[in-house]
């Protein structure tokens, strides 16, 4: 019984650490909310963007963002249609 409880505790702690390791307390570069996720730019510098800003298309605002690319504004999150238009 002790081994089973210990194994469950270890699995729980690993799951919690995996879920929290993806986010940081840095403010989002667009809205200043946190937690945010770190994205690397081509020059190696870090950009922090929250879940809300990274999941909405920044060009049309209607669809769920599925792709991102780097522009003069930083990392831009867009839906498939806007990505095709922006990267032509």
C-alpha positions in Angstrom: 0.0 0.0 0.0 2.8 2.4 0.8 4.5 1.8 -2.5 1.3 2.4 -4.4 0.7 5.7 -2.5 4.3 6.8 -3.1 4.0 6.0 -6.8 0.8 8.0 -7.1 2.5 10.9 -5.3 5.5 10.9 -7.6 3.2 10.7 -10.7 1.1 13.6 -9.4 4.2 15.7 -8.6 5.6 15.0 -12.1 2.3 16.0 -13.8 2.2 19.3 -11.8 5.8 20.1 -12.6 5.2 19.5 -16.3 2.1 21.7 -16.4 3.7 24.6 -14.6 7.1 24.4 -16.4 5.7 25.8 -19.6 4.7 29.1 -18.1 6.6 31.9 -16.4 5.7 34.9 -14.3 7.0 37.4 -16.9 4.3 39.9 -18.2 2.9 39.4 -21.7 4.5 41.8 -24.2 1.1 42.7 -25.6 -1.2 43.0 -22.5 1.1 42.8 -19.4 -0.8 39.7 -18.0 1.0 36.8 -16.6 1.6 33.9 -16.6 3.0 33.8 -20.0 5.0 31.5 -22.3 8.5 32.2 -23.6 9.1 32.4 -27.3 12.5 32.8 -28.9 13.1 35.3 -31.6 15.6 34.7 -34.5 18.2 36.8 -32.7 17.9 34.6 -29.6 16.1 37.1 -27.4 13.1 36.0 -25.4 9.5 37.3 -25.9 6.8 36.5 -23.4 3.2 36.1 -24.5 0.1 35.0 -22.5 -2.4 32.3 -23.5 -5.1 34.8 -24.5 -2.8 36.8 -26.9 -1.3 33.7 -28.4 -4.6 31.9 -29.0 -6.4 34.7 -30.9 -5.5 35.7 -34.5 -3.9 39.1 -34.3 -4.9 40.1 -37.8 -8.5 39.1 -38.1 -9.4 38.6 -34.4 -12.0 36.0 -35.3 -10.3 32.7 -35.5 -8.1 30.7 -33.2 -4.4 31.3 -33.9 -2.7 28.2 -35.1 0.6 29.6 -36.4 3.1 32.3 -35.4 5.9 34.2 -37.2 8.3 37.0 -36.3 7.7 40.5 -37.6 8.8 44.0 -36.7 6.2 43.9 -33.9 7.7 40.8 -32.4 6.0 37.4 -32.5 2.6 37.5 -34.3 0.0 34.8 -33.8 -2.4 34.2 -36.7 -5.0 31.7 -38.1 -4.2 29.6 -41.1 -5.9 32.0 -43.6 -4.1 35.1 -42.3 -0.8 33.2 -42.2 -1.1 32.4 -45.9 -1.8 36.0 -46.6 1.0 37.4 -44.4 3.7 35.1 -45.6 3.2 35.4 -49.4 
